[in-house]
């Protein structure tokens, strides 16, 4: 009661003079804008050049936008959570890669074009020995895509196969289908270390289970942006994956640029 009396006292002497009319800048209709009190300078309601209906539409649109942004954010988090980034390369970017020869300089320029969307091919396929920067450059591209709001997934093939194998126990929240959906849906897949995985060979001496998974991955990524890396030759991969090797390599290499890199393993520097 005291509060009400206090407010009454504050506004005593102010009398309502009327309602002004305005033209909505959105729909062009005339509407009652706000009430004027006292000398006409005090505005009792919001000073706006749009009518209440248009304001409501604008507020609804903003709310929908925030919902979509939250949904997109959750989607990106989903890919981030499944990604396995090499701990030693978490700070790797294009600007801190130091090429040691022409093949490495060419690789840097090619992957930059790919990352900025200027390259005609959808897939970059790095090939070369360990420790010369294939994963570093792949990480740089991964970060460029991610910084532009693209859904990105970075994982090495041995870890991917281990994650899929882990779903077979029944103790995991993930399933093979969920993992394959992540792989299919991301806007950029970086699949590192193809050929480095070990799976017990079948009776014919081929790694048939791993070959089947890799084929599914390569097949799901047709027409999408990919970066693949391997330390091995095509001959070795053909031997490794047996009867499925041609189908696997055909899909991995579809619309791809092969980036062959040479050099010495920087991690072995200083060893005799």
BALOBA-1460 file (C-alpha; in Angstrom, 3 decimals):
// residues 272
<rec num="1" residu="x" x="0.000" y="0.000" z="0.000"/>
<rec num="2" residu="x" x="2.844" y="2.348" z="0.884"/>
<rec num="3" residu="x" x="4.524" y="1.571" z="-2.423"/>
<rec num="4" residu="x" x="1.337" y="2.297" z="-4.357"/>
<rec num="5" residu="x" x="0.914" y="5.622" z="-2.563"/>
<rec num="6" residu="x" x="4.540" y="6.502" z="-3.283"/>
<rec num="7" residu="x" x="4.098" y="5.835" z="-7.005"/>
<rec num="8" residu="x" x="0.871" y="7.851" z="-7.006"/>
<rec num="9" residu="x" x="2.709" y="10.751" z="-5.431"/>
<rec num="10" residu="x" x="5.555" y="10.551" z="-7.960"/>
<rec num="11" residu="x" x="3.175" y="10.721" z="-10.915"/>
<rec num="12" residu="x" x="0.785" y="13.253" z="-9.379"/>
<rec num="13" residu="x" x="0.307" y="16.195" z="-11.667"/>
<rec num="14" residu="x" x="0.823" y="14.089" z="-14.794"/>
<rec num="15" residu="x" x="-2.374" y="13.654" z="-16.769"/>
<rec num="16" residu="x" x="-2.933" y="11.525" z="-19.813"/>
<rec num="17" residu="x" x="-3.207" y="13.739" z="-22.894"/>
<rec num="18" residu="x" x="-3.910" y="11.176" z="-25.611"/>
<rec num="19" residu="x" x="-2.555" y="8.578" z="-28.005"/>
<rec num="20" residu="x" x="-0.378" y="9.405" z="-31.012"/>
<rec num="21" residu="x" x="-0.731" y="7.653" z="-34.356"/>
<rec num="22" residu="x" x="2.221" y="6.380" z="-36.396"/>
<rec num="23" residu="x" x="2.884" y="4.444" z="-39.568"/>
<rec num="24" residu="x" x="4.576" y="1.070" z="-39.114"/>
<rec num="25" residu="x" x="7.839" y="0.926" z="-41.057"/>
<rec num="26" residu="x" x="7.403" y="-2.833" z="-41.573"/>
<rec num="27" residu="x" x="3.811" y="-3.262" z="-42.800"/>
<rec num="28" residu="x" x="2.901" y="0.351" z="-43.595"/>
<rec num="29" residu="x" x="-0.247" y="0.291" z="-41.467"/>
<rec num="30" residu="x" x="-1.243" y="3.054" z="-39.041"/>
<rec num="31" residu="x" x="-1.082" y="2.137" z="-35.370"/>
<rec num="32" residu="x" x="-1.365" y="3.719" z="-31.918"/>
<rec num="33" residu="x" x="2.216" y="4.302" z="-30.928"/>
<rec num="34" residu="x" x="2.335" y="5.425" z="-27.293"/>
<rec num="35" residu="x" x="0.606" y="7.504" z="-24.670"/>
<rec num="36" residu="x" x="1.795" y="10.994" z="-23.825"/>
<rec num="37" residu="x" x="1.699" y="12.474" z="-20.343"/>
<rec num="38" residu="x" x="2.352" y="15.846" z="-18.794"/>
<rec num="39" residu="x" x="4.231" y="18.067" z="-21.205"/>
<rec num="40" residu="x" x="4.305" y="15.380" z="-23.892"/>
<rec num="41" residu="x" x="7.920" y="14.343" z="-23.306"/>
<rec num="42" residu="x" x="7.212" y="11.361" z="-21.062"/>
<rec num="43" residu="x" x="6.469" y="8.197" z="-23.066"/>
<rec num="44" residu="x" x="4.508" y="5.618" z="-21.148"/>
<rec num="45" residu="x" x="5.141" y="2.752" z="-23.554"/>
<rec num="46" residu="x" x="8.012" y="1.627" z="-25.811"/>
<rec num="47" residu="x" x="9.145" y="4.113" z="-28.419"/>
<rec num="48" residu="x" x="9.075" y="1.998" z="-31.567"/>
<rec num="49" residu="x" x="8.362" y="2.623" z="-35.239"/>
<rec num="50" residu="x" x="6.710" y="-0.764" z="-35.720"/>
<rec num="51" residu="x" x="3.267" y="-1.923" z="-34.700"/>
<rec num="52" residu="x" x="2.701" y="-4.567" z="-32.048"/>
<rec num="53" residu="x" x="1.937" y="-7.262" z="-34.649"/>
<rec num="54" residu="x" x="5.215" y="-6.635" z="-36.484"/>
<rec num="55" residu="x" x="7.120" y="-6.461" z="-33.201"/>
<rec num="56" residu="x" x="5.632" y="-9.845" z="-32.296"/>
<rec num="57" residu="x" x="6.712" y="-11.305" z="-35.644"/>
<rec num="58" residu="x" x="10.213" y="-9.916" z="-35.115"/>
<rec num="59" residu="x" x="10.422" y="-11.355" z="-31.597"/>
<rec num="60" residu="x" x="9.181" y="-14.742" z="-32.831"/>
<rec num="61" residu="x" x="11.768" y="-14.722" z="-35.632"/>
<rec num="62" residu="x" x="14.534" y="-13.900" z="-33.145"/>
<rec num="63" residu="x" x="13.408" y="-16.733" z="-30.896"/>
<rec num="64" residu="x" x="13.411" y="-19.202" z="-33.815"/>
<rec num="65" residu="x" x="16.872" y="-17.953" z="-34.801"/>
<rec num="66" residu="x" x="18.186" y="-18.570" z="-31.262"/>
<rec num="67" residu="x" x="16.656" y="-22.065" z="-31.227"/>
<rec num="68" residu="x" x="18.309" y="-22.892" z="-34.563"/>
<rec num="69" residu="x" x="21.648" y="-21.502" z="-33.348"/>
<rec num="70" residu="x" x="21.428" y="-23.621" z="-30.197"/>
<rec num="71" residu="x" x="20.582" y="-26.683" z="-32.274"/>
<rec num="72" residu="x" x="23.536" y="-26.012" z="-34.592"/>
<rec num="73" residu="x" x="25.794" y="-25.495" z="-31.589"/>
<rec num="74" residu="x" x="24.751" y="-28.862" z="-30.165"/>
<rec num="75" residu="x" x="25.396" y="-30.443" z="-33.558"/>
<rec num="76" residu="x" x="28.936" y="-29.039" z="-33.674"/>
<rec num="77" residu="x" x="29.589" y="-30.187" z="-30.114"/>
<rec num="78" residu="x" x="28.537" y="-33.701" z="-31.136"/>
<rec num="79" residu="x" x="31.229" y="-33.794" z="-33.838"/>
<rec num="80" residu="x" x="33.795" y="-32.146" z="-31.547"/>
<rec num="81" residu="x" x="33.184" y="-34.728" z="-28.834"/>
<rec num="82" residu="x" x="33.775" y="-37.637" z="-31.197"/>
<rec num="83" residu="x" x="36.871" y="-36.104" z="-32.791"/>
<rec num="84" residu="x" x="40.250" y="-37.338" z="-31.561"/>
<rec num="85" residu="x" x="42.858" y="-34.628" z="-32.028"/>
<rec num="86" residu="x" x="46.560" y="-35.490" z="-31.680"/>
<rec num="87" residu="x" x="47.666" y="-33.878" z="-28.421"/>
<rec num="88" residu="x" x="50.971" y="-32.690" z="-29.870"/>
<rec num="89" residu="x" x="49.204" y="-30.957" z="-32.761"/>
<rec num="90" residu="x" x="46.340" y="-29.164" z="-31.019"/>
<rec num="91" residu="x" x="48.063" y="-25.834" z="-31.725"/>
<rec num="92" residu="x" x="48.895" y="-26.759" z="-35.313"/>
<rec num="93" residu="x" x="47.798" y="-24.177" z="-37.886"/>
<rec num="94" residu="x" x="48.828" y="-23.195" z="-41.391"/>
<rec num="95" residu="x" x="50.816" y="-20.213" z="-40.120"/>
<rec num="96" residu="x" x="53.083" y="-22.294" z="-37.869"/>
<rec num="97" residu="x" x="53.887" y="-24.994" z="-40.416"/>
<rec num="98" residu="x" x="57.443" y="-24.573" z="-41.693"/>
<rec num="99" residu="x" x="58.015" y="-26.299" z="-45.061"/>
<rec num="100" residu="x" x="61.448" y="-27.877" z="-45.494"/>
<rec num="101" residu="x" x="61.315" y="-28.514" z="-49.242"/>
<rec num="102" residu="x" x="59.305" y="-27.845" z="-52.385"/>
<rec num="103" residu="x" x="56.886" y="-30.752" z="-51.904"/>
<rec num="104" residu="x" x="55.987" y="-29.465" z="-48.456"/>
<rec num="105" residu="x" x="55.565" y="-25.892" z="-49.732"/>
<rec num="106" residu="x" x="53.307" y="-27.128" z="-52.537"/>
<rec num="107" residu="x" x="51.297" y="-29.167" z="-50.035"/>
<rec num="108" residu="x" x="50.755" y="-26.086" z="-47.862"/>
<rec num="109" residu="x" x="49.519" y="-23.978" z="-50.784"/>
<rec num="110" residu="x" x="47.210" y="-26.731" z="-52.062"/>
<rec num="111" residu="x" x="45.552" y="-27.421" z="-48.712"/>
<rec num="112" residu="x" x="45.094" y="-23.676" z="-48.134"/>
<rec num="113" residu="x" x="43.131" y="-23.421" z="-51.379"/>
<rec num="114" residu="x" x="41.039" y="-26.394" z="-50.306"/>
<rec num="115" residu="x" x="40.349" y="-24.905" z="-46.875"/>
<rec num="116" residu="x" x="39.197" y="-21.585" z="-48.314"/>
<rec num="117" residu="x" x="36.927" y="-23.347" z="-50.823"/>
<rec num="118" residu="x" x="38.944" y="-22.390" z="-53.902"/>
<rec num="119" residu="x" x="40.008" y="-25.892" z="-54.932"/>
<rec num="120" residu="x" x="37.988" y="-27.778" z="-57.540"/>
<rec num="121" residu="x" x="38.424" y="-31.174" z="-55.891"/>
<rec num="122" residu="x" x="36.370" y="-32.416" z="-52.942"/>
<rec num="123" residu="x" x="39.090" y="-34.637" z="-51.434"/>
<rec num="124" residu="x" x="42.719" y="-34.092" z="-50.484"/>
<rec num="125" residu="x" x="44.775" y="-37.278" z="-50.156"/>
<rec num="126" residu="x" x="48.104" y="-36.810" z="-48.362"/>
<rec num="127" residu="x" x="50.739" y="-39.467" z="-48.962"/>
<rec num="128" residu="x" x="54.257" y="-39.622" z="-47.512"/>
<rec num="129" residu="x" x="56.443" y="-40.788" z="-44.648"/>
<rec num="130" residu="x" x="55.759" y="-40.028" z="-41.000"/>
<rec num="131" residu="x" x="56.791" y="-36.753" z="-39.395"/>
<rec num="132" residu="x" x="56.758" y="-34.504" z="-42.475"/>
<rec num="133" residu="x" x="53.576" y="-32.542" z="-41.768"/>
<rec num="134" residu="x" x="50.618" y="-34.415" z="-43.276"/>
<rec num="135" residu="x" x="48.644" y="-34.368" z="-40.036"/>
<rec num="136" residu="x" x="49.758" y="-30.819" z="-39.200"/>
<rec num="137" residu="x" x="48.338" y="-29.507" z="-42.475"/>
<rec num="138" residu="x" x="45.197" y="-31.594" z="-42.048"/>
<rec num="139" residu="x" x="44.716" y="-30.041" z="-38.611"/>
<rec num="140" residu="x" x="45.146" y="-26.574" z="-40.108"/>
<rec num="141" residu="x" x="42.357" y="-27.264" z="-42.615"/>
<rec num="142" residu="x" x="40.172" y="-28.759" z="-39.882"/>
<rec num="143" residu="x" x="40.483" y="-25.550" z="-37.864"/>
<rec num="144" residu="x" x="39.759" y="-23.337" z="-40.877"/>
<rec num="145" residu="x" x="36.528" y="-25.229" z="-41.590"/>
<rec num="146" residu="x" x="35.524" y="-25.228" z="-37.928"/>
<rec num="147" residu="x" x="36.188" y="-21.493" z="-37.579"/>
<rec num="148" residu="x" x="33.790" y="-20.874" z="-40.457"/>
<rec num="149" residu="x" x="31.042" y="-22.719" z="-38.610"/>
<rec num="150" residu="x" x="31.345" y="-25.970" z="-40.563"/>
<rec num="151" residu="x" x="30.705" y="-29.290" z="-38.842"/>
<rec num="152" residu="x" x="34.053" y="-31.077" z="-38.798"/>
<rec num="153" residu="x" x="35.238" y="-34.493" z="-37.672"/>
<rec num="154" residu="x" x="38.905" y="-35.374" z="-37.142"/>
<rec num="155" residu="x" x="39.901" y="-38.930" z="-36.258"/>
<rec num="156" residu="x" x="42.626" y="-41.400" z="-37.118"/>
<rec num="157" residu="x" x="41.564" y="-44.708" z="-38.637"/>
<rec num="158" residu="x" x="42.888" y="-46.929" z="-35.803"/>
<rec num="159" residu="x" x="40.849" y="-44.912" z="-33.261"/>
<rec num="160" residu="x" x="37.761" y="-44.992" z="-35.467"/>
<rec num="161" residu="x" x="37.912" y="-48.775" z="-35.740"/>
<rec num="162" residu="x" x="38.509" y="-49.074" z="-31.988"/>
<rec num="163" residu="x" x="35.450" y="-46.890" z="-31.321"/>
<rec num="164" residu="x" x="33.282" y="-49.030" z="-33.583"/>
<rec num="165" residu="x" x="34.621" y="-52.228" z="-32.029"/>
<rec num="166" residu="x" x="33.817" y="-50.766" z="-28.592"/>
<rec num="167" residu="x" x="30.123" y="-50.528" z="-29.483"/>
<rec num="168" residu="x" x="29.877" y="-54.310" z="-29.839"/>
<rec num="169" residu="x" x="30.194" y="-54.892" z="-26.076"/>
<rec num="170" residu="x" x="26.798" y="-53.352" z="-25.379"/>
<rec num="171" residu="x" x="28.272" y="-51.114" z="-22.651"/>
<rec num="172" residu="x" x="28.674" y="-48.066" z="-24.897"/>
<rec num="173" residu="x" x="26.165" y="-45.252" z="-25.397"/>
<rec num="174" residu="x" x="27.275" y="-45.152" z="-29.018"/>
<rec num="175" residu="x" x="26.326" y="-47.625" z="-31.722"/>
<rec num="176" residu="x" x="27.981" y="-48.351" z="-35.028"/>
<rec num="177" residu="x" x="25.031" y="-46.705" z="-36.776"/>
<rec num="178" residu="x" x="25.443" y="-43.507" z="-34.724"/>
<rec num="179" residu="x" x="29.146" y="-43.373" z="-35.560"/>
<rec num="180" residu="x" x="28.481" y="-43.909" z="-39.249"/>
<rec num="181" residu="x" x="25.834" y="-41.173" z="-39.146"/>
<rec num="182" residu="x" x="28.408" y="-38.745" z="-37.703"/>
<rec num="183" residu="x" x="30.824" y="-39.665" z="-40.475"/>
<rec num="184" residu="x" x="28.162" y="-39.281" z="-43.145"/>
<rec num="185" residu="x" x="26.752" y="-35.974" z="-41.874"/>
<rec num="186" residu="x" x="29.855" y="-33.873" z="-41.123"/>
<rec num="187" residu="x" x="30.781" y="-31.195" z="-43.648"/>
<rec num="188" residu="x" x="34.466" y="-32.119" z="-43.456"/>
<rec num="189" residu="x" x="35.946" y="-35.489" z="-42.521"/>
<rec num="190" residu="x" x="39.650" y="-35.746" z="-41.726"/>
<rec num="191" residu="x" x="40.596" y="-39.430" z="-41.615"/>
<rec num="192" residu="x" x="44.219" y="-39.752" z="-40.562"/>
<rec num="193" residu="x" x="46.631" y="-42.696" z="-40.793"/>
<rec num="194" residu="x" x="44.853" y="-44.930" z="-43.279"/>
<rec num="195" residu="x" x="46.632" y="-48.277" z="-43.314"/>
<rec num="196" residu="x" x="48.103" y="-47.882" z="-39.815"/>
<rec num="197" residu="x" x="45.303" y="-49.885" z="-38.192"/>
<rec num="198" residu="x" x="45.794" y="-53.474" z="-37.151"/>
<rec num="199" residu="x" x="43.008" y="-56.000" z="-37.271"/>
<rec num="200" residu="x" x="43.586" y="-59.730" z="-37.069"/>
<rec num="201" residu="x" x="43.609" y="-61.090" z="-40.646"/>
<rec num="202" residu="x" x="41.029" y="-63.620" z="-41.761"/>
<rec num="203" residu="x" x="41.797" y="-67.119" z="-43.072"/>
<rec num="204" residu="x" x="42.844" y="-65.620" z="-46.407"/>
<rec num="205" residu="x" x="45.308" y="-63.259" z="-44.731"/>
<rec num="206" residu="x" x="43.255" y="-60.112" z="-45.358"/>
<rec num="207" residu="x" x="41.808" y="-57.685" z="-42.825"/>
<rec num="208" residu="x" x="38.255" y="-58.156" z="-44.047"/>
<rec num="209" residu="x" x="36.420" y="-56.481" z="-41.122"/>
<rec num="210" residu="x" x="38.563" y="-53.345" z="-41.289"/>
<rec num="211" residu="x" x="38.271" y="-53.311" z="-45.077"/>
<rec num="212" residu="x" x="34.487" y="-53.453" z="-44.846"/>
<rec num="213" residu="x" x="34.367" y="-50.514" z="-42.385"/>
<rec num="214" residu="x" x="36.732" y="-48.418" z="-44.501"/>
<rec num="215" residu="x" x="34.634" y="-49.122" z="-47.581"/>
<rec num="216" residu="x" x="31.494" y="-47.984" z="-45.734"/>
<rec num="217" residu="x" x="33.250" y="-44.774" z="-44.661"/>
<rec num="218" residu="x" x="34.597" y="-44.010" z="-48.138"/>
<rec num="219" residu="x" x="31.225" y="-44.780" z="-49.693"/>
<rec num="220" residu="x" x="29.376" y="-42.505" z="-47.244"/>
<rec num="221" residu="x" x="31.727" y="-39.623" z="-48.056"/>
<rec num="222" residu="x" x="31.233" y="-39.556" z="-51.814"/>
<rec num="223" residu="x" x="30.758" y="-35.996" z="-53.075"/>
<rec num="224" residu="x" x="31.650" y="-34.482" z="-49.697"/>
<rec num="225" residu="x" x="34.721" y="-32.677" z="-48.377"/>
<rec num="226" residu="x" x="37.415" y="-35.039" z="-47.102"/>
<rec num="227" residu="x" x="41.057" y="-35.134" z="-46.117"/>
<rec num="228" residu="x" x="42.743" y="-38.528" z="-46.019"/>
<rec num="229" residu="x" x="46.317" y="-39.244" z="-44.991"/>
<rec num="230" residu="x" x="48.477" y="-42.336" z="-45.288"/>
<rec num="231" residu="x" x="52.109" y="-43.292" z="-44.800"/>
<rec num="232" residu="x" x="51.768" y="-46.159" z="-47.262"/>
<rec num="233" residu="x" x="51.891" y="-46.815" z="-50.989"/>
<rec num="234" residu="x" x="48.936" y="-47.889" z="-53.098"/>
<rec num="235" residu="x" x="50.628" y="-51.272" z="-53.529"/>
<rec num="236" residu="x" x="50.740" y="-51.823" z="-49.765"/>
<rec num="237" residu="x" x="47.103" y="-50.785" z="-49.320"/>
<rec num="238" residu="x" x="46.069" y="-53.109" z="-52.150"/>
<rec num="239" residu="x" x="47.769" y="-55.979" z="-50.372"/>
<rec num="240" residu="x" x="46.364" y="-55.021" z="-46.985"/>
<rec num="241" residu="x" x="42.705" y="-54.843" z="-47.954"/>
<rec num="242" residu="x" x="42.675" y="-57.780" z="-50.348"/>
<rec num="243" residu="x" x="39.650" y="-58.264" z="-52.579"/>
<rec num="244" residu="x" x="38.042" y="-55.011" z="-51.413"/>
<rec num="245" residu="x" x="41.114" y="-52.868" z="-52.020"/>
<rec num="246" residu="x" x="40.152" y="-51.684" z="-55.512"/>
<rec num="247" residu="x" x="36.669" y="-50.656" z="-54.374"/>
<rec num="248" residu="x" x="38.088" y="-48.873" z="-51.312"/>
<rec num="249" residu="x" x="40.802" y="-46.982" z="-53.165"/>
<rec num="250" residu="x" x="38.427" y="-46.094" z="-55.978"/>
<rec num="251" residu="x" x="36.093" y="-44.358" z="-53.543"/>
<rec num="252" residu="x" x="38.853" y="-42.760" z="-51.486"/>
<rec num="253" residu="x" x="40.366" y="-41.353" z="-54.673"/>
<rec num="254" residu="x" x="37.120" y="-40.163" z="-56.249"/>
<rec num="255" residu="x" x="37.470" y="-36.474" z="-57.197"/>
<rec num="256" residu="x" x="40.681" y="-36.339" z="-55.150"/>
<rec num="257" residu="x" x="43.985" y="-34.541" z="-55.422"/>
<rec num="258" residu="x" x="46.942" y="-36.618" z="-54.278"/>
<rec num="259" residu="x" x="49.444" y="-34.541" z="-52.302"/>
<rec num="260" residu="x" x="52.740" y="-36.406" z="-52.192"/>
<rec num="261" residu="x" x="55.107" y="-35.103" z="-49.550"/>
<rec num="262" residu="x" x="58.765" y="-35.892" z="-49.020"/>
<rec num="263" residu="x" x="61.242" y="-35.179" z="-46.255"/>
<rec num="264" residu="x" x="62.759" y="-36.449" z="-43.046"/>
<rec num="265" residu="x" x="60.811" y="-37.161" z="-39.888"/>
<rec num="266" residu="x" x="61.193" y="-33.976" z="-37.819"/>
<rec num="267" residu="x" x="60.692" y="-36.018" z="-34.639"/>
<rec num="268" residu="x" x="63.920" y="-37.925" z="-35.285"/>
<rec num="269" residu="x" x="65.997" y="-34.771" z="-35.680"/>
<rec num="270" residu="x" x="69.276" y="-35.034" z="-33.797"/>
<rec num="271" residu="x" x="69.375" y="-38.831" z="-33.649"/>
<rec num="272" residu="x" x="72.400" y="-40.599" z="-35.160"/>
